[in-house]
Each structure stands twice: as structure tokens, then as C-alpha cells.
């Protein structure tokens, strides 16, 4: 019998207990031993819970119990979750987590501690919910030199953008619907501002390139400025708008970014709708491989957590903690020096004069017109391929020009 403890009895934590109890026989068969939850640690009361006999508010009931060999951390954040994770590892207990913020922030330290103790620190559920991606990156694709990762890593924002495009809802209306359906938190900032996707691409990149990628250095932009008019322009370009997280390794340095992107309809990510996630991994031997599925939710995430627990039990006695190399110097490329193309909308007083200014500032642009948009005070175009620095220089030339009122939006084109 292998005893586990669950820290945090929220959505994911309760889901983990439910999956272990419901699938006890098949889990035991796959693990080679019976797995049971012995304690659930949470400071809250759950008088109606079917698991109330397992609940405790005393951390010593978990960390002082030598029979508990695996701790599942689903508290979230980097405060108590960080302290309890270290305490569990120092007490000789394996740790499994779904906590992307903790892994993205303290991953190198916790992985190193686990390795020193001969333990496992696993976090398959921290990226992609129930989509298997962490283990394939570290094991199945280990023979490849990974050159890039591109993905839709946040189901909340993908649902919002899908509702805007398909149903014609504006951002605030689509967000409210996402909250009513349980896809978005009451405070949706981490999702809609891109922070959630940023942490996930940092974790994937750290695994793929075998060196720590600090999410705090990743250029991040959310979807709050995306409008229905932007969607209509994208449609005129035979494209859709998605929140895309991507990273590339070039000449020993890493470029990573999270931002809305205009994605051609023939690209595999264009057809990823609603709360689904998809991740495209590029390797020099494999080419491109795509992982697709529900990126969040109670049971999909819980299933990934339990799969990690099974992996630990099945490989008892072997250390499956891989460390991330800390870069000796800054390993991130300056976004200003990265080439790309951009879609730009500007509000104008005089279209003809403004068009001349735009051509002077950017060179040979491609004008974008949509049949269902009749705006006499606006121009839209895509820039030639250039660095972000050159783009910003071009945008700065538009400021203060009498025929141009303001820049409405700038959206990157996904070209890979």
C-alpha cells in the first residue's frame, strides 16, 4: 500500500481524491501497488465532503507521518505551497504538483533538492491540464534537438476569442460568459493578461532546452485590447486571432513571447477552439508534433496529477527528477532584435495623407480592407518583415502627424 497526502482540497485537489477513489483498481494495476489517500490538508472546513474523515488542518499529520511517501500539492501560488513542497522533499517524500506558478518560479531549486534527496518532483499537470506534454518532452522526444514550441496554452482566453469570432460577442461579454461557465476566475487577470500562458511556456522551454527560462523575462501581452473589428480584419486576411505562446532557440539563445497573434486558417492552431489547448513542438529529427486536448478542468487536470503519482510508484527506488541548468549569463534574446511582421490599425483624419505617411514610415506595406467594415477614419495594414525595434521606430514616426489621430492596435502575425 502506498499512502499519499493531498495539500489543498480545492477543484484540483478534490478531483485527485475522486480519481484515486473511483479508479482504484485500474490505478493499482498500472502502478503495481495499491494507492490510497491518507490525509487531506486544508485550513477550510468541508462538513458535507465525502472525504471529511481524511481532512486535517494540522500539517504535522502529513509531514510527520512516515507512512505517507507521496505528497500532492494543489494549493497554488508560491507562498505556503513553496514552503510545504520544500518541507515534503526534506522529509523524504516525493512531490507531485499542478502548480505552474511554483514550478516556473522555483523549479530549478526544487528539482535540485529532489535530486539530492533521491526523490521525484513531477508536474505534468502544470501545463496543458490533461494533455500529456511534460513527459513526452523530457522522454519521448529526448533524442531530438528541440528548436521551437508554439502553442495555445490557456483555455480561458481561447474560449473568449472563440466566442468573439463565432458569436460576435465583444470581449467583456465573452469574459462574463466564461466566468458563468466556470472557465474563468472571478479575477481573470492571470488568464486575460497572458501571465498563465507565460508561466507555461517558460516551463516547457526549460524542459525542451534543458536550461532555466525565467518567465519574468518573457515579453507578455494579453487579449484585453482585441476587438470585434480586429476579428473582422483577421477574417479578411483568411486568418483568426489566438493568444499564442511561443519560444525558439537560435544560436544558443532563447526567444520567448506571449501575445495575441493573427494565425492563418491553414495553420493547425487556427482550428483549436473553445477551452481546448494545442502545443506544436519542433524537433530536428521528428519535425513537428502536435499535442491537443482540454487544457483545464477538474478531472482532466486531476488525471494528469494521478498519472504522475502512478509513475512514482511504478518506478519506486529510481530518481526521476531532472534538474534544469541555470544559465551562466542571460540566455534570453532581446525581443527588439527579433524579426516579424505585424498588423497595424490606425485612426486617421485624412486617409490619403495618412497612407503616404505610413508608406514613408514603414516602406512597402500591405493594406488590409474588409468588406463588412466601412470606416472612413481608419486604415489597416501589415508591415514588411522587420525587427521589433524597426517597427517601433515606424510607429513613433506616426505620432504627432496631423493626418493621424492614434494607433488603435498592433498584433503580431504568426509566420511559423
C-alpha positions as CSV (number, residue, x, y, z in Angstrom):
1,X,0.0,0.0,0.0
2,X,1.3,3.4,-1.0
3,X,-0.1,6.3,1.0
4,X,-0.4,9.8,-0.4
5,X,-1.5,13.1,1.1
6,X,-3.2,15.9,-0.8
7,X,-2.4,19.5,0.1
8,X,-5.3,21.8,-0.8
9,X,-8.9,20.5,-1.2
10,X,-10.0,22.9,-4.0
11,X,-11.1,22.0,-7.5
12,X,-7.9,20.0,-8.5
13,X,-7.2,18.6,-5.0
14,X,-10.7,17.2,-4.6
15,X,-10.5,15.9,-8.2
16,X,-7.3,14.0,-7.4
17,X,-9.0,12.3,-4.4
18,X,-12.1,11.5,-6.6
19,X,-9.9,9.9,-9.4
20,X,-7.9,7.8,-7.0
21,X,-11.0,6.5,-5.3
22,X,-13.1,6.0,-8.4
23,X,-10.4,4.3,-10.4
24,X,-8.7,2.5,-7.5
25,X,-8.5,-1.0,-9.2
26,X,-7.1,0.2,-12.6
27,X,-4.7,2.6,-10.9
28,X,-3.4,-0.2,-8.7
29,X,-2.9,-2.5,-11.7
30,X,-0.9,0.1,-13.6
31,X,1.1,1.2,-10.6
32,X,1.9,-2.3,-9.4
33,X,0.7,-1.4,-5.9
34,X,-2.4,0.0,-4.2
35,X,-2.5,3.7,-3.9
36,X,-4.7,5.4,-1.2
37,X,-5.1,9.0,0.1
38,X,-4.4,9.0,3.8
39,X,-4.7,12.7,4.6
40,X,-6.0,15.9,3.0
41,X,-4.6,19.1,4.4
42,X,-6.7,22.3,4.2
43,X,-7.4,25.1,6.6
44,X,-11.1,25.2,5.5
45,X,-14.0,23.2,6.7
46,X,-15.8,20.8,4.4
47,X,-18.7,19.3,6.5
48,X,-20.5,17.9,3.5
49,X,-17.5,16.3,1.8
50,X,-17.4,12.6,1.3
51,X,-13.7,12.7,2.3
52,X,-14.2,14.6,5.6
53,X,-12.7,11.8,7.6
54,X,-9.4,12.3,5.8
55,X,-9.3,16.1,6.3
56,X,-6.9,17.8,8.7
57,X,-5.7,21.3,9.5
58,X,-2.5,20.1,11.2
59,X,0.4,20.0,8.8
60,X,2.3,17.6,11.1
61,X,-0.3,14.9,10.3
62,X,1.2,14.9,6.8
63,X,4.9,15.7,7.3
64,X,5.3,13.8,10.5
65,X,3.7,10.6,9.1
66,X,6.5,8.3,7.7
67,X,3.9,6.1,6.0
68,X,3.0,8.9,3.6
69,X,5.5,8.7,0.8
70,X,3.9,10.9,-1.9
71,X,2.6,14.4,-1.4
72,X,0.3,16.0,-3.9
73,X,0.4,19.9,-3.8
74,X,-2.6,21.6,-5.3
75,X,-2.6,24.7,-3.1
76,X,-1.4,27.1,-5.8
77,X,0.7,30.2,-5.6
78,X,4.3,30.5,-4.3
79,X,3.8,31.1,-0.6
80,X,2.6,28.2,1.5
81,X,2.9,25.9,-1.5
82,X,6.6,26.6,-1.7
83,X,7.2,26.1,2.0
84,X,5.2,22.8,2.1
85,X,6.9,21.5,-1.1
86,X,10.4,22.0,0.4
87,X,9.2,20.6,3.7
88,X,7.9,17.4,2.0
89,X,11.1,16.9,0.0
90,X,13.3,17.5,3.0
91,X,11.2,14.9,4.9
92,X,11.9,12.3,2.2
93,X,8.6,12.4,0.4
94,X,8.0,12.6,-3.4
95,X,6.0,15.6,-4.6
96,X,3.6,15.9,-7.4
97,X,2.1,19.3,-8.3
98,X,-0.2,21.1,-10.7
99,X,1.1,24.5,-9.6
100,X,2.6,26.2,-12.7
101,X,3.5,29.4,-10.8
102,X,5.6,27.5,-8.3
103,X,7.3,25.4,-10.9
104,X,8.0,28.4,-13.2
105,X,9.4,30.4,-10.2
106,X,11.3,27.8,-8.0
107,X,11.6,24.9,-10.4
108,X,15.4,24.8,-10.5
109,X,15.7,24.9,-6.7
110,X,13.0,22.2,-6.1
111,X,14.3,19.9,-8.8
112,X,17.8,20.1,-7.4
113,X,16.6,19.4,-3.9
114,X,14.6,16.4,-5.1
115,X,17.6,15.0,-7.0
116,X,19.8,15.4,-3.9
117,X,17.3,13.5,-1.8
118,X,16.8,10.8,-4.4
119,X,13.2,11.8,-4.9
120,X,10.8,12.8,-7.7
121,X,9.3,16.2,-8.2
122,X,6.8,15.8,-11.0
123,X,4.5,18.4,-12.6
124,X,2.8,17.0,-15.7
125,X,-0.5,18.8,-14.8
126,X,1.2,22.3,-14.6
127,X,0.9,22.7,-18.4
128,X,-1.9,21.6,-20.6
129,X,-4.2,20.2,-17.9
130,X,-4.8,16.6,-19.0
131,X,-2.7,16.9,-22.2
132,X,0.5,14.8,-21.8
133,X,3.3,17.1,-22.8
134,X,5.9,17.3,-19.9
135,X,6.8,13.7,-20.0
136,X,6.9,13.4,-23.9
137,X,9.2,16.5,-24.0
138,X,11.6,15.1,-21.4
139,X,11.5,11.4,-22.5
140,X,9.8,10.6,-25.8
141,X,11.4,13.5,-27.7
142,X,14.7,13.3,-25.8
143,X,16.6,12.2,-29.0
144,X,15.6,15.5,-30.7
145,X,17.2,18.9,-30.6
146,X,14.1,20.9,-29.9
147,X,14.2,24.2,-31.8
148,X,10.8,25.6,-31.0
149,X,7.5,25.4,-29.2
150,X,4.3,27.2,-30.3
151,X,1.0,26.7,-28.6
152,X,-2.4,27.8,-27.3
153,X,-1.8,27.3,-23.6
154,X,-4.8,29.0,-22.0
155,X,-8.3,27.6,-22.4
156,X,-10.0,30.7,-20.9
157,X,-8.6,33.1,-23.4
158,X,-9.2,30.6,-26.3
159,X,-12.8,30.3,-25.2
160,X,-13.2,34.1,-25.1
161,X,-11.7,34.6,-28.5
162,X,-13.8,31.8,-30.0
163,X,-17.0,33.4,-28.7
164,X,-15.9,36.8,-30.1
165,X,-15.2,35.3,-33.5
166,X,-18.1,32.8,-33.8
167,X,-20.9,34.6,-31.9
168,X,-19.9,38.3,-32.4
169,X,-19.7,39.0,-28.7
170,X,-17.4,41.7,-27.5
171,X,-14.6,41.0,-25.0
172,X,-16.4,41.9,-21.9
173,X,-19.5,39.9,-22.8
174,X,-17.4,36.8,-23.7
175,X,-15.4,37.1,-20.5
176,X,-18.6,37.3,-18.4
177,X,-19.9,34.1,-20.2
178,X,-16.6,32.4,-19.5
179,X,-16.9,33.2,-15.8
180,X,-20.6,32.0,-15.7
181,X,-19.5,28.7,-17.3
182,X,-16.6,28.2,-14.8
183,X,-13.9,28.7,-17.4
184,X,-12.6,32.0,-15.9
185,X,-12.0,33.0,-12.3
186,X,-13.7,35.9,-10.6
187,X,-10.4,37.7,-11.0
188,X,-9.4,36.7,-14.6
189,X,-6.2,38.8,-14.7
190,X,-3.7,35.9,-14.9
191,X,-5.6,34.5,-17.9
192,X,-6.6,37.5,-19.9
193,X,-3.3,39.4,-19.4
194,X,-1.2,36.3,-20.6
195,X,0.5,35.5,-17.2
196,X,-0.8,32.0,-17.1
197,X,0.4,31.2,-20.6
198,X,3.7,32.9,-19.9
199,X,4.5,30.6,-17.0
200,X,3.5,27.5,-19.0
201,X,5.8,28.4,-22.0
202,X,8.6,29.1,-19.5
203,X,8.2,25.5,-18.1
204,X,8.0,23.9,-21.5
205,X,11.0,25.9,-22.7
206,X,13.1,25.0,-19.6
207,X,12.5,21.3,-20.3
208,X,12.9,21.5,-24.1
209,X,16.2,23.4,-24.0
210,X,17.5,21.9,-20.7
211,X,18.1,25.3,-19.2
212,X,16.0,27.5,-17.0
213,X,13.9,30.1,-18.8
214,X,12.7,32.8,-16.4
215,X,9.1,33.7,-17.1
216,X,9.7,37.2,-15.7
217,X,11.9,37.9,-18.8
218,X,9.3,36.8,-21.4
219,X,7.6,39.5,-23.3
220,X,3.9,39.1,-22.4
221,X,0.7,40.7,-23.7
222,X,-2.9,39.7,-23.1
223,X,-6.1,39.9,-25.1
224,X,-7.9,42.8,-23.4
225,X,-7.3,45.1,-26.4
226,X,-8.7,42.7,-29.0
227,X,-11.9,43.9,-30.5
228,X,-14.6,42.6,-32.9
229,X,-13.2,44.9,-35.6
230,X,-9.8,43.2,-35.2
231,X,-11.5,39.9,-35.7
232,X,-13.2,41.2,-38.9
233,X,-9.9,42.3,-40.3
234,X,-8.3,38.9,-39.5
235,X,-11.2,37.2,-41.3
236,X,-10.5,39.4,-44.3
237,X,-6.9,38.1,-44.2
238,X,-8.3,34.5,-44.1
239,X,-7.0,34.3,-40.5
240,X,-8.1,34.1,-36.9
241,X,-6.8,35.7,-33.7
242,X,-5.4,33.5,-31.0
243,X,-3.3,34.1,-27.8
244,X,-0.1,32.3,-28.8
245,X,2.8,31.4,-26.5
246,X,6.0,30.5,-28.4
247,X,9.7,30.1,-27.9
248,X,12.6,29.5,-30.2
249,X,16.2,28.6,-29.6
250,X,18.6,30.2,-32.0
251,X,22.4,30.3,-31.9
252,X,22.4,29.3,-28.2
253,X,19.9,31.9,-27.1
254,X,16.2,31.8,-26.5
255,X,13.4,34.0,-27.7
256,X,10.0,33.6,-26.0
257,X,6.8,35.6,-26.3
258,X,3.2,35.5,-25.3
259,X,0.8,37.7,-27.3
260,X,-2.3,37.8,-29.5
261,X,-1.4,36.6,-33.0
262,X,-3.0,36.6,-36.4
263,X,-2.9,32.9,-37.4
264,X,-3.6,31.7,-41.0
265,X,-6.5,29.4,-41.2
266,X,-4.4,26.6,-42.7
267,X,-2.2,26.6,-39.6
268,X,-3.0,23.7,-37.2
269,X,-3.5,26.1,-34.3
270,X,-6.2,28.1,-36.1
271,X,-8.8,25.3,-35.6
272,X,-8.2,24.9,-31.9
273,X,-11.5,26.3,-30.4
274,X,-13.2,26.9,-27.1
275,X,-11.3,25.7,-24.0
276,X,-9.0,23.3,-25.9
277,X,-5.2,23.7,-25.9
278,X,-2.7,22.7,-28.5
279,X,1.1,22.6,-28.5
280,X,3.3,22.2,-31.6
281,X,6.9,21.0,-30.8
282,X,9.5,21.3,-33.5
283,X,12.5,18.9,-33.4
284,X,15.3,18.3,-35.8
285,X,14.6,14.5,-36.1
286,X,10.9,14.4,-35.7
287,X,9.8,17.6,-37.4
288,X,6.6,18.9,-35.9
289,X,4.5,17.1,-33.4
290,X,1.2,18.4,-32.1
291,X,-0.4,17.7,-28.7
292,X,-4.1,18.6,-28.4
293,X,-6.8,18.3,-25.7
294,X,-8.7,20.0,-22.9
295,X,-6.2,22.3,-21.2
296,X,-8.0,22.7,-17.9
297,X,-10.8,21.3,-15.8
298,X,-11.2,19.4,-12.6
299,X,-10.9,15.8,-13.8
300,X,-8.5,16.3,-16.8
301,X,-6.0,18.1,-14.5
302,X,-6.5,15.6,-11.7
303,X,-5.9,12.7,-14.1
304,X,-2.5,14.2,-15.0
305,X,-1.6,14.5,-11.3
306,X,-2.6,10.9,-10.6
307,X,-0.6,9.7,-13.6
308,X,2.5,11.3,-12.0
309,X,1.7,9.5,-8.7
310,X,1.4,6.2,-10.6
311,X,4.8,6.9,-12.3
312,X,6.5,7.4,-9.0
313,X,5.0,4.2,-7.5
314,X,5.8,2.2,-10.6
315,X,9.4,3.3,-10.6
316,X,9.9,3.1,-6.9
317,X,13.5,3.5,-5.9
318,X,14.6,5.3,-9.1
319,X,15.1,9.0,-9.1
320,X,13.1,10.7,-11.9
321,X,14.0,14.3,-11.0
322,X,15.8,16.1,-13.8
323,X,17.5,19.4,-13.0
324,X,17.4,22.5,-15.1
325,X,20.7,24.1,-15.8
326,X,20.9,27.6,-14.6
327,X,22.4,29.8,-17.4
328,X,25.8,31.4,-16.6
329,X,24.6,34.6,-18.4
330,X,21.4,36.0,-19.7
331,X,20.1,33.3,-22.1
332,X,17.2,35.4,-23.5
333,X,17.3,37.2,-26.8
334,X,16.3,40.9,-26.9
335,X,12.8,41.0,-28.4
336,X,13.8,44.2,-30.1
337,X,16.1,42.3,-32.4
338,X,13.7,39.6,-33.5
339,X,12.2,39.8,-37.0
340,X,8.5,39.6,-37.6
341,X,5.5,41.1,-39.4
342,X,2.7,43.0,-37.7
343,X,-0.9,44.0,-38.4
344,X,-1.5,47.7,-37.5
345,X,-4.7,49.7,-37.2
346,X,-4.5,53.5,-37.1
347,X,-7.3,56.1,-36.7
348,X,-6.9,59.0,-39.2
349,X,-8.2,62.4,-40.1
350,X,-7.4,62.1,-43.8
351,X,-6.9,58.6,-45.3
352,X,-4.9,59.7,-48.4
353,X,-2.4,61.8,-46.5
354,X,-2.1,59.2,-43.7
355,X,-1.4,56.4,-46.3
356,X,1.5,58.5,-47.6
357,X,2.9,58.9,-44.1
358,X,2.6,55.1,-43.4
359,X,4.4,54.2,-46.6
360,X,7.1,56.7,-45.7
361,X,7.5,55.2,-42.2
362,X,7.3,51.5,-42.9
363,X,8.2,51.1,-46.6
364,X,6.0,48.8,-48.7
365,X,3.1,47.9,-46.5
366,X,0.1,45.6,-47.5
367,X,-3.2,47.4,-47.0
368,X,-6.0,45.4,-45.4
369,X,-9.6,46.0,-46.2
370,X,-12.7,44.1,-45.0
371,X,-15.9,44.1,-47.0
372,X,-18.0,44.4,-43.9
373,X,-16.0,47.3,-42.4
374,X,-16.7,50.8,-43.7
375,X,-14.5,53.1,-41.6
376,X,-13.6,56.4,-43.2
377,X,-11.5,57.4,-40.3
378,X,-9.3,54.3,-40.1
379,X,-6.6,52.4,-42.0
380,X,-5.2,48.9,-41.5
381,X,-2.1,47.3,-42.9
382,X,0.6,44.7,-42.4
383,X,4.2,45.7,-42.2
384,X,7.1,44.3,-44.1
385,X,9.2,41.8,-42.2
386,X,11.5,43.7,-39.8
387,X,12.7,43.8,-36.3
388,X,10.5,45.0,-33.5
389,X,12.9,47.9,-33.0
390,X,12.3,49.0,-36.6
391,X,8.5,48.5,-36.1
392,X,8.6,50.8,-33.0
393,X,10.6,53.4,-34.9
394,X,7.9,53.3,-37.6
395,X,5.1,53.7,-35.1
396,X,6.9,56.6,-33.5
397,X,7.0,58.4,-36.8
398,X,3.2,58.3,-36.9
399,X,2.9,60.2,-33.7
400,X,2.2,63.9,-33.9
401,X,1.3,63.8,-37.6
402,X,-1.8,65.9,-38.3
403,X,-3.5,63.3,-40.6
404,X,-3.1,60.5,-37.9
405,X,-5.0,60.5,-34.6
406,X,-3.8,57.4,-32.9
407,X,-2.6,53.8,-33.2
408,X,-5.6,51.6,-32.3
409,X,-3.9,48.2,-32.2
410,X,-0.7,46.3,-33.2
411,X,-1.0,42.4,-33.5
412,X,1.9,40.1,-34.4
413,X,1.4,37.7,-37.4
414,X,2.2,34.1,-36.7
415,X,4.5,33.1,-39.6
416,X,5.9,29.7,-38.5
